[in-house]
Amino acid sequence: MKSIRKLLSRSIWNIGFIDIKGTNDLFRSWNIHQLKHNEKRWFADPFILEVTDYEIFVLVEEMDFNRDKGRIACLRVNRATYELKEYKILLELKTHLSFPAIIRVGDEILVYPENSESGHLSLYKYDFKNNKLVEIKELVDQPLTDAIYYSNGRGEYILSSKQPDPNGNILHVYKKGVNGVFDLIQSISFNDNTARNAGDIFSLNGSLIRPAQNCNGYYGVGIVFQETSIDSKGFCFNEIGRVNVPKGYNGMHTFNTYKGVTVVDLRRPVHPFIHSTFIKLRNLLK
């Protein structure tokens, strides 16, 4: 009975592309162009690898319905039609992988996917010739969840929530020392469960903005945008607004922008009516 209920209430993730040109666009109703593909698998946690006149390349968490853990894949998407033209699995481990965040160093692409199940955060180099991620080194020996690297004139930082409370209100900040090791320098408490990163820190209209996950009530309520500043005391965040899950969906937790293209992920129930009925019953029983 439990397995039948789980099957009927199942949801799947997909990615979608939106137009964001200014800060006000963050809080307007989004026109979302969903990725068009077959539904033998789903994609989430998108990070834009490259954009051309005709195609968008995106790194994602891929989940095949026949597997119980995520893998890291690269998608080649038609920019005009948003059709999936090709996908390749770049990394598969015994443990679950997701959130394939990117660091660009010259012509090199470095990726540090979420792998908290392994107990640490590792850095990989993208081997374009062989279409795979090759491990370089360990970045942080902690079970970080959806970590984000940020660099400025003051140093190199990693911001992340971590197990056993990945969806809570504490954001940890690590700074790279002279020995090359990232050490904890700051732990920030938010007023609610908005510590978990939703994507790269980005600049928009002169402001530095951190997208965070709204995890109040359940995982993936929506996206919180926080204006970000850094001084001698560390990072400071000031919330400028929130975007809830669009109508017809029941989850959203990633937002990334690169070269004028913005991508999000969205979760929708496979059986909307059954899903909404379960939610109503659950709320009545609380």
DOTIZA-309918 format. One record per residue (C-alpha): residue number from 1; residue in one letter; x, y, z. Coordinates in steps of 0.02 Angstrom, whole numbers, plus 50000, padded with zeros to 5 digits. Example, Ala and Ser with C-alpha at 12.3 -4.5 7.8 and 13.67 -1.06 7.14 Angstrom:
// DOTIZA-309918
1,A,50615,49775,50390;
2,S,50684,49947,50357;
//
This chain:
// DOTIZA-309918
1,M,50000,50000,50000;
2,K,50141,50118,50045;
3,S,50230,50088,49878;
4,I,50068,50119,49781;
5,R,50040,50283,49874;
6,K,50220,50335,49838;
7,L,50200,50294,49653;
8,L,50036,50389,49635;
9,S,50103,50543,49727;
10,R,50269,50543,49632;
11,S,50341,50707,49568;
12,I,50475,50738,49437;
13,W,50596,50881,49407;
14,N,50636,50972,49247;
15,I,50734,51129,49202;
16,G,50665,51286,49123;
17,F,50736,51445,49046;
18,I,50675,51621,49089;
19,D,50716,51800,49038;
20,I,50796,51906,49175;
21,K,50865,52077,49124;
22,G,50851,52178,49284;
23,T,50818,52162,49469;
24,N,50631,52193,49447;
25,D,50621,52044,49328;
26,L,50665,51931,49474;
27,F,50495,51962,49552;
28,R,50383,51974,49399;
29,S,50283,51825,49336;
30,W,50408,51715,49245;
31,N,50380,51653,49069;
32,I,50462,51482,49085;
33,H,50521,51383,48933;
34,Q,50530,51203,48993;
35,L,50660,51084,48925;
36,K,50577,50967,48801;
37,H,50630,50785,48821;
38,N,50562,50611,48854;
39,E,50520,50574,49035;
40,K,50619,50415,49064;
41,R,50728,50523,49176;
42,W,50724,50694,49256;
43,F,50846,50838,49272;
44,A,50874,50964,49413;
45,D,51006,51080,49490;
46,P,51055,51164,49325;
47,F,51216,51263,49301;
48,I,51249,51342,49130;
49,L,51413,51282,49056;
50,E,51412,51378,48891;
51,V,51297,51479,48779;
52,T,51312,51497,48589;
53,D,51197,51578,48461;
54,Y,51109,51412,48435;
55,E,51136,51304,48588;
56,I,51142,51305,48778;
57,F,51251,51180,48871;
58,V,51195,51142,49048;
59,L,51268,51036,49188;
60,V,51132,50951,49290;
61,E,51089,50816,49414;
62,E,51016,50673,49312;
63,M,50902,50544,49389;
64,D,50852,50390,49291;
65,F,50692,50312,49357;
66,N,50782,50143,49364;
67,R,50915,50211,49483;
68,D,50902,50276,49661;
69,K,51042,50404,49652;
70,G,51088,50557,49549;
71,R,51225,50570,49420;
72,I,51305,50724,49341;
73,A,51262,50752,49157;
74,C,51291,50882,49022;
75,L,51140,50932,48917;
76,R,51149,51008,48742;
77,V,50992,51112,48716;
78,N,50924,51196,48560;
79,R,50918,51381,48607;
80,A,50770,51420,48493;
81,T,50657,51273,48533;
82,Y,50722,51217,48705;
83,E,50730,51038,48643;
84,L,50858,50920,48718;
85,K,50974,50872,48576;
86,E,51097,50764,48674;
87,Y,51149,50721,48850;
88,K,51305,50637,48919;
89,I,51340,50567,49092;
90,L,51501,50648,49156;
91,L,51512,50573,49330;
92,E,51434,50427,49423;
93,L,51487,50368,49595;
94,K,51422,50244,49723;
95,T,51350,50393,49816;
96,H,51218,50520,49762;
97,L,51278,50670,49659;
98,S,51189,50834,49625;
99,F,51214,51024,49611;
100,P,51361,51026,49487;
101,A,51428,51202,49524;
102,I,51561,51273,49408;
103,I,51725,51368,49428;
104,R,51804,51443,49271;
105,V,51993,51462,49271;
106,G,52052,51523,49101;
107,D,52001,51388,48977;
108,E,51979,51258,49114;
109,I,51812,51207,49186;
110,L,51814,51144,49365;
111,V,51660,51066,49444;
112,Y,51623,51032,49627;
113,P,51460,50933,49638;
114,E,51363,50904,49798;
115,N,51412,50736,49871;
116,S,51372,50753,50056;
117,E,51335,50566,50065;
118,S,51523,50538,50046;
119,G,51561,50657,50191;
120,H,51664,50782,50092;
121,L,51667,50905,49946;
122,S,51783,50866,49800;
123,L,51845,50965,49650;
124,Y,51843,50892,49474;
125,K,51916,50948,49307;
126,Y,51805,50933,49153;
127,D,51895,50822,49027;
128,F,51812,50881,48866;
129,K,51901,50755,48756;
130,N,51833,50606,48852;
131,N,51674,50689,48915;
132,K,51701,50653,49099;
133,L,51744,50736,49263;
134,V,51914,50690,49335;
135,E,51941,50714,49522;
136,I,52081,50834,49568;
137,K,52073,50854,49756;
138,E,51964,50870,49910;
139,L,51906,51047,49947;
140,V,51822,51028,50117;
141,D,51817,50876,50229;
142,Q,51638,50908,50283;
143,P,51468,50843,50220;
144,L,51426,51007,50134;
145,T,51258,51026,50045;
146,D,51245,51132,49886;
147,A,51408,51225,49915;
148,I,51450,51383,49817;
149,Y,51626,51450,49783;
150,Y,51651,51638,49777;
151,S,51811,51735,49743;
152,N,51853,51920,49757;
153,G,52004,52028,49799;
154,R,51994,51977,49981;
155,G,52006,51791,49952;
156,E,51923,51630,49900;
157,Y,51770,51569,49994;
158,I,51651,51421,50001;
159,L,51476,51451,50070;
160,S,51366,51304,50117;
161,S,51241,51223,50233;
162,K,51287,51047,50288;
163,Q,51224,50885,50358;
164,P,51137,50843,50472;
165,D,51034,51002,50446;
166,P,51052,51045,50260;
167,N,50885,51136,50248;
168,G,50900,51238,50407;
169,N,50948,51417,50447;
170,I,51137,51406,50468;
171,L,51255,51452,50325;
172,H,51439,51411,50350;
173,V,51578,51512,50266;
174,Y,51749,51437,50233;
175,K,51901,51537,50174;
176,K,52054,51471,50084;
177,G,52209,51493,50189;
178,V,52392,51511,50140;
179,N,52407,51321,50155;
180,G,52272,51299,50022;
181,V,52147,51227,50146;
182,F,51973,51300,50167;
183,D,51943,51337,50351;
184,L,51780,51387,50435;
185,I,51780,51575,50471;
186,Q,51596,51617,50494;
187,S,51426,51538,50531;
188,I,51275,51645,50489;
189,S,51103,51618,50566;
190,F,50951,51671,50463;
191,N,50780,51706,50536;
192,D,50707,51556,50445;
193,N,50762,51408,50340;
194,T,50847,51500,50197;
195,A,51029,51449,50223;
196,R,51044,51323,50082;
197,N,51114,51392,49919;
198,A,51006,51394,49763;
199,G,51146,51436,49640;
200,D,51296,51546,49606;
201,I,51311,51720,49679;
202,F,51283,51838,49532;
203,S,51289,52023,49490;
204,L,51133,52113,49429;
205,N,51117,52301,49403;
206,G,51269,52333,49512;
207,S,51210,52223,49656;
208,L,51286,52060,49713;
209,I,51146,51935,49741;
210,R,51143,51765,49824;
211,P,51000,51649,49774;
212,A,50947,51540,49921;
213,Q,50824,51399,49941;
214,N,50664,51429,50036;
215,C,50650,51271,50141;
216,N,50513,51328,50258;
217,G,50378,51196,50269;
218,Y,50459,51079,50143;
219,Y,50608,51062,50026;
220,G,50597,51176,49875;
221,V,50461,51303,49922;
222,G,50544,51432,49810;
223,I,50692,51549,49788;
224,V,50748,51688,49906;
225,F,50859,51827,49838;
226,Q,50981,51910,49958;
227,E,51088,52063,49922;
228,T,51265,52014,49972;
229,S,51408,52117,50041;
230,I,51579,52072,50111;
231,D,51685,52171,50234;
232,S,51824,52136,50359;
233,K,51697,52049,50472;
234,G,51638,51930,50337;
235,F,51481,51907,50232;
236,C,51318,52000,50261;
237,F,51151,51962,50177;
238,N,50997,52072,50157;
239,E,50842,51990,50084;
240,I,50766,52086,49937;
241,G,50624,51968,49894;
242,R,50557,51793,49867;
243,V,50486,51696,49722;
244,N,50367,51553,49762;
245,V,50336,51400,49656;
246,P,50237,51446,49498;
247,K,50061,51380,49479;
248,G,50055,51199,49422;
249,Y,50218,51151,49509;
250,N,50259,51094,49685;
251,G,50445,51133,49698;
252,M,50585,51248,49640;
253,H,50759,51260,49715;
254,T,50892,51314,49588;
255,F,50924,51478,49498;
256,N,51076,51515,49389;
257,T,51119,51644,49257;
258,Y,51264,51655,49133;
259,K,51292,51752,48971;
260,G,51116,51822,48970;
261,V,51030,51653,48995;
262,T,50943,51608,49157;
263,V,50892,51432,49208;
264,V,50787,51363,49350;
265,D,50723,51192,49400;
266,L,50541,51148,49434;
267,R,50455,50999,49512;
268,R,50282,50945,49459;
269,P,50172,50802,49515;
270,V,50149,50661,49389;
271,H,49967,50646,49445;
272,P,49915,50824,49495;
273,F,49740,50784,49560;
274,I,49799,50636,49667;
275,H,49945,50739,49732;
276,S,49835,50886,49784;
277,T,49715,50765,49870;
278,F,49859,50690,49971;
279,I,49916,50864,50022;
280,K,49741,50913,50080;
281,L,49723,50752,50181;
282,R,49894,50775,50258;
283,N,49852,50953,50310;
284,L,49687,50897,50387;
285,L,49777,50766,50491;
286,K,49906,50888,50561;
//
